[in-house]
Structure formats: structure tokens, C-alpha cells
Amino acid sequence: MEIAAETRLSLYRNMVRARYFEQRAYDLFMQGMVKGTTHLGLGQEAVAAGFAEAMRPDDMTYCTYRGHNHTLLRGAPMGPLMGELMGKANGICAGKGGSMHLTDVTKGAMGSYAIVGAHLPVAAGSAWAAQLRGTQQVTACFFGDGTTNIGAFHEALNIAAVWKLPVVYVCENNLYMEYTAISEVIAVDHPAADRAAAYGLDSILVDGNDADAVYEVALDAFRRARLGEGPSLIEALTYRHKGHSRADPGKYRPDDEVAEWLRRDPIVLYRQRLEAMSVAAETLDGIEADALAEVDAATEESKASPRPDPAILMTDVWADGGSSWRN
């Protein structure tokens, strides 16, 4: 298919925004301004950008604790996202959720889940609700390669296939489940794509570092879901540039493997593609400058924000917003 020039610029813009956001999150963590740990999506931006570009505003996204890219690119404001990482009152969850629980339901970003595989059945439930309402909304659910060995993966895929739910399951295969190579714990080459047939689904494997390829695959999966043709299971091959989390230096990965994947940086490759299509370097430089300015503004907004008021501690826990009913 022919991808419009505006779409390609949007894909590049969003990948750059995600990259600069994650780099700044890393810098702030190293300065002690982001507490706890973080799981960065550096190197995996093409997956989030391609799917976000293909989705309708009322579609829904569920992701893992490595969910900064997905939440940001669904439209969540950068300032409150940065504030949430820093535990500030301006945070998108009032500073109470932190890096692993970013959520903005107004943008269809239905949450980052810290429990591996927990969100796959939830995504099936949201797709079932859309099916019953007849809204043609599609749910996209992102997870890592290690999740394919979790029972919830198989249970969710089975019920989604049986009920033909409008859900697209996307395995972001970055080759490692925390510190262990996924190849050491599965009996097939591709943890998601090679298991699709067990649920009557097509085997779909895509280069997760090619934003155009991801976008095209996503468009087709969403089209099928809206037509009532059921779920898709997509495996996107990608690679994280850093360790599993900020506590992990990633030394278990061979140096030559890391170097090879860094040469396949999705943003570098996409800029080269756009330049080969005669997009002016000044245009791309402007996109990068705008993204950096947005990150700078988000950082300053969050630095200036106070810590959350302790009075909000018991809010957003019970249905009525408080715990008084228990007394």
C-alpha cells in the first residue's frame, strides 16, 4: 500500500517524541528524580507509533509496565506523564501510579499492567463489551515475549478466537524475558506467531523496527476486527536498547548482538527512508527540535509541581472515592 506523506511524517514525529521522552526519563532517574525503577521502551518506538497511527480515537490500548511509549502516543499529555514518573501532583495518576501504571482513559490508554499477562483477559473483556455494544471499537493489547508462557496468554487467545472478539494481541518480542533469552525456554522459533495456529489464527510476523511495516499490519488487523472477523495475534520483532529495567545493565546480551540491533535503530532507519524520499533534512530537524522542546517543557512543568497531598492517599481506591463506608 502507498502510505501518505503526512502519515509518514506523523510516524517519525511520534517515534522521536517517544525516544526523547524515554531518554529524559533515563536522565532524570540517574539524577535521582524518578523514584523506584523504570522499564524503558528505547528501541521499540516503531511498534507503538505504527499501532497508534492506525487506531481510531475511541479504540482502547492495554500495555505492560514498559508502556511509556504506548500511553504517550495514544495522546496522553507529556507533562503529566513525566510528572507521574517523578511522583508529582501534576502526574496523570496524581503521582500515585508511577512508571508502571500510566493510564489515561480519556485517550483510550486503559492502563499499564505490572503483573505479567494480567491485562490479556482484561483486553478480551473490553473487546467483548465493544462487540456487545456494536461500536466497532477495537482493543489493542501489547505484551512481551515472556508473556507467551503465561496461562493468561493462552486463555485470553482461546476465548477471543472462540467469540471472534475485536481484539488485536501484539507480542513485542525483544528476545529477552527479563534476563533470559526467550529462545532458551520455548520449543518454537517465534513465541507468538508459531502458536497462533493453535487458536485458528494466522501466523503474523512483522519487523517491529520498521514503522511502515507495523502500520500496514496494524491497519489490516483493525480492519478485520471491525468487520467482525475476530482477533489477530501479531509478533513484532524488536529490541530494547537498555537492560530490562534501570537495575539491569544488560550484560547477559552478547556485544555483537547489541551492536547489530543498534545499527537497526528504528528512528535512524526511518529518517534515512524519509530523506531517500526527498523529505528535506530541515523538516526532519524541525520535528526533532519540536520534540525536544516538548520534553523540556514537560520536565520543567513536573519539576515545578509539588508532591501529592497525603489527603489523596485513600482516593481512587473504592468506588465512591473514599473509605468512609467501611466505618
C-alpha positions in Angstrom: 0.0 0.0 0.0 1.0 3.6 -0.5 1.4 5.4 2.8 0.6 9.2 2.7 3.5 11.6 3.2 1.6 13.2 6.2 1.3 9.8 7.8 5.0 9.1 7.4 5.9 12.4 9.0 3.4 11.6 11.8 5.1 8.2 12.4 8.5 9.9 12.5 7.3 12.6 14.8 5.8 10.2 17.3 8.9 7.9 17.3 11.1 10.9 18.0 8.8 12.1 20.8 8.8 8.7 22.4 12.6 8.4 22.1 13.3 11.9 23.6 10.8 11.2 26.4 12.4 7.9 27.3 15.9 9.4 27.2 14.8 12.2 29.5 13.2 9.7 31.9 16.6 7.8 32.0 18.4 11.1 32.7 16.0 12.0 35.5 16.3 8.6 37.0 20.1 8.9 37.1 19.7 12.2 38.8 17.5 10.6 41.5 14.4 12.5 40.4 12.5 9.4 39.2 11.9 7.0 42.2 11.6 3.3 42.0 12.5 1.6 38.7 11.6 2.2 35.1 11.3 -0.1 32.1 12.2 1.9 29.0 11.0 1.4 25.5 14.1 2.8 23.9 14.5 1.0 20.6 10.9 -0.2 20.5 9.3 3.1 19.3 8.2 1.8 15.9 5.7 -0.7 17.4 3.9 2.0 19.5 4.0 4.6 16.7 2.7 2.2 14.0 -0.2 0.9 16.0 -1.2 4.3 17.5 -1.3 5.8 13.9 -3.6 3.0 12.8 -6.1 3.3 15.7 -9.3 5.3 16.0 -9.5 7.8 18.9 -12.1 5.6 20.6 -10.1 2.4 20.3 -8.5 1.0 23.5 -4.9 0.2 24.4 -3.6 -2.1 27.2 0.1 -2.4 27.8 2.7 -3.7 30.2 5.0 -1.9 32.6 7.1 -1.0 29.6 4.3 1.2 28.5 5.5 4.8 28.3 5.6 4.8 24.5 2.1 3.4 24.1 0.5 5.8 26.6 2.2 8.8 25.2 1.5 8.0 21.6 -2.2 7.4 22.2 -2.3 11.1 23.1 -1.7 11.3 26.8 -0.1 14.7 27.6 3.6 14.6 28.1 3.8 16.9 31.1 1.5 14.8 33.3 3.3 11.6 32.1 6.6 13.0 33.2 5.1 14.2 36.4 3.8 10.7 37.1 7.3 9.2 36.7 8.6 11.8 39.1 5.7 11.1 41.6 4.4 14.7 41.4 0.9 16.1 41.9 0.6 17.0 38.2 1.1 13.3 37.3 -1.5 11.7 35.1 -2.5 9.5 38.1 -1.8 12.2 40.6 1.6 10.8 41.3 0.3 7.6 42.8 0.9 5.2 40.0 4.4 5.8 38.8 6.2 4.4 35.8 4.5 1.0 35.7 0.9 2.2 36.0 0.4 5.0 33.4 -3.2 5.5 32.5 -5.4 8.0 30.5 -8.8 6.6 29.8 -9.8 9.8 28.0 -7.3 8.8 25.3 -8.2 5.1 25.3 -5.0 4.3 27.2 -6.5 1.8 29.6 -3.5 1.2 31.8 -0.1 -0.3 32.1 0.0 -3.6 34.0 2.8 -4.6 36.3 1.6 -8.2 36.6 2.8 -10.2 33.6 -0.1 -11.3 31.5 -2.8 -9.9 33.7 -4.1 -7.5 31.1 -4.7 -10.0 28.3 -8.0 -11.3 29.7 -9.0 -7.7 30.6 -8.4 -6.7 27.0 -10.6 -9.6 25.9 -13.3 -8.2 28.2 -13.1 -4.7 26.8 -13.3 -6.2 23.3 -16.4 -8.2 24.3 -18.1 -5.1 25.6 -17.5 -3.3 22.3 -18.8 -6.3 20.5 -22.0 -6.3 22.5 -22.5 -2.6 22.1 -21.8 -2.7 18.4 -19.4 0.2 18.5 -16.8 -1.2 16.2 -14.1 -0.2 18.7 -11.0 -2.4 18.7 -8.8 -3.2 21.6 -5.0 -3.4 21.1 -3.1 -5.4 23.8 0.7 -5.2 23.9 2.9 -7.7 25.8 6.4 -9.1 25.9 7.7 -12.4 24.6 7.9 -13.9 28.1 4.1 -13.4 28.5 3.5 -16.1 25.9 4.4 -18.7 28.6 1.8 -17.4 31.0 -1.5 -19.1 31.3 -3.5 -15.9 30.8 -2.0 -15.6 27.3 -3.5 -18.9 26.2 -6.8 -18.4 28.0 -7.3 -15.0 26.5 -6.4 -16.1 23.0 -8.7 -19.0 23.2 -11.8 -17.1 24.3 -11.0 -14.3 21.9 -10.9 -16.7 19.0 -14.0 -18.6 20.0 -16.1 -15.5 20.4 -14.4 -13.6 17.5 -13.6 -10.7 19.7 -12.4 -7.4 18.1 -9.0 -7.5 19.9 -5.5 -7.4 18.4 -2.9 -9.0 20.6 0.7 -7.8 19.9 3.8 -9.5 21.2 6.7 -7.1 21.3 9.4 -9.7 21.1 12.6 -8.1 22.2 14.2 -11.5 22.5 14.6 -11.5 26.3 12.2 -12.2 29.1 13.9 -10.1 31.8 17.4 -11.6 31.8 16.8 -14.9 29.9 16.7 -15.3 26.2 13.2 -16.4 25.1 14.9 -18.9 22.8 16.0 -20.9 25.8 12.5 -21.5 27.2 10.3 -22.2 24.2 10.2 -25.1 21.7 9.4 -22.9 18.6 11.3 -20.1 16.9 8.6 -17.5 17.4 6.8 -17.4 20.8 3.6 -15.8 19.5 3.4 -16.3 15.7 4.3 -20.0 15.8 1.5 -20.6 18.4 -1.3 -18.7 16.5 -2.4 -21.8 14.7 -3.4 -23.5 18.0 -6.2 -20.9 18.2 -7.2 -21.0 14.5 -5.3 -17.7 13.8 -2.9 -16.7 11.1 0.8 -16.6 11.9 1.7 -12.9 11.6 5.4 -11.8 12.0 6.4 -8.2 11.4 9.7 -6.3 11.6 9.0 -4.3 14.7 11.7 -1.8 13.8 10.0 -0.8 10.6 7.3 1.7 11.3 5.7 1.4 7.8 5.5 -2.4 8.1 4.0 -2.2 11.6 1.5 0.4 10.5 0.3 -1.7 7.5 -0.1 -4.8 9.6 -2.0 -2.9 12.2 -4.3 -1.3 9.7 -5.2 -4.8 8.3 -5.8 -6.3 11.8 -8.0 -3.4 12.9 -10.0 -3.6 9.6 -10.6 -7.3 10.1 -11.7 -6.8 13.7 -14.2 -4.0 12.8 -15.7 -6.3 10.1 -16.4 -9.0 12.8 -13.6 -11.3 11.6 -12.2 -11.8 15.0 -8.9 -11.3 16.7 -5.3 -11.2 15.4 -2.1 -12.3 17.1 0.9 -10.3 15.8 4.5 -10.8 16.7 6.7 -7.7 16.2 10.5 -8.5 16.3 12.3 -5.6 18.0 15.0 -4.9 20.6 15.4 -2.8 23.7 18.5 -0.7 23.8 18.8 -0.8 27.6 18.5 -3.6 30.1 15.2 -4.9 31.4 14.9 -2.1 34.0 17.2 0.5 35.4 18.5 -2.1 37.8 19.8 -4.2 34.9 23.0 -3.3 33.0 22.1 -5.9 30.4 25.5 -7.6 30.4 24.0 -11.0 29.6 23.4 -9.9 26.0 26.3 -10.6 23.5 28.1 -7.4 22.5 27.8 -8.2 18.8 24.1 -8.8 19.1 23.6 -5.5 20.8 25.7 -3.7 18.1 23.8 -5.3 15.3 20.4 -4.2 16.7 21.7 -0.7 17.4 22.5 -0.5 13.7 18.8 -1.2 13.1 17.7 1.7 15.2 14.1 2.3 14.0 14.4 6.1 14.1 17.7 6.2 12.3 16.4 3.9 9.6 13.1 5.8 9.2 14.9 9.1 8.8 17.1 7.6 6.1 14.0 6.4 4.4 12.3 9.8 4.5 15.4 11.5 3.2 15.6 9.0 0.3 12.0 10.1 -0.4 13.2 13.7 -0.7 11.9 14.9 2.6 14.0 17.9 3.5 16.5 17.5 6.3 15.3 20.8 7.6 11.8 19.4 8.0 13.1 16.4 10.0 15.4 18.6 12.1 12.4 20.7 12.9 10.4 17.7 14.1 13.3 16.7 16.3 13.7 20.3 17.7 9.9 20.4 18.5 10.0 17.1 20.2 13.0 18.2 22.4 11.2 21.4 23.3 8.1 19.4 24.3 10.2 17.2 26.5 12.0 20.2 28.1 8.6 21.9 28.8 7.3 18.6 30.3 10.4 18.3 32.5 10.2 21.9 33.8 6.4 21.5 34.5 7.0 18.4 36.5 10.0 19.8 38.4 7.9 22.7 39.5 4.9 20.6 40.6 4.6 19.8 44.3 4.5 16.3 45.8 0.9 14.9 46.1 -1.1 15.9 49.1 -1.3 13.0 51.5 -5.0 13.6 51.7 -5.4 11.8 48.3 -3.9 8.6 49.6 -7.3 6.8 50.0 -8.9 8.2 46.9 -9.4 6.2 43.7 -9.4 3.0 45.8 -13.1 2.5 46.4 -16.0 3.1 44.0 -17.2 6.2 45.8 -13.6 7.6 46.0 -13.2 7.2 49.7 -13.1 4.6 52.5 -15.7 6.2 54.9 -18.2 3.5 54.1 -16.0 0.9 55.8 -16.5 2.7 59.1 
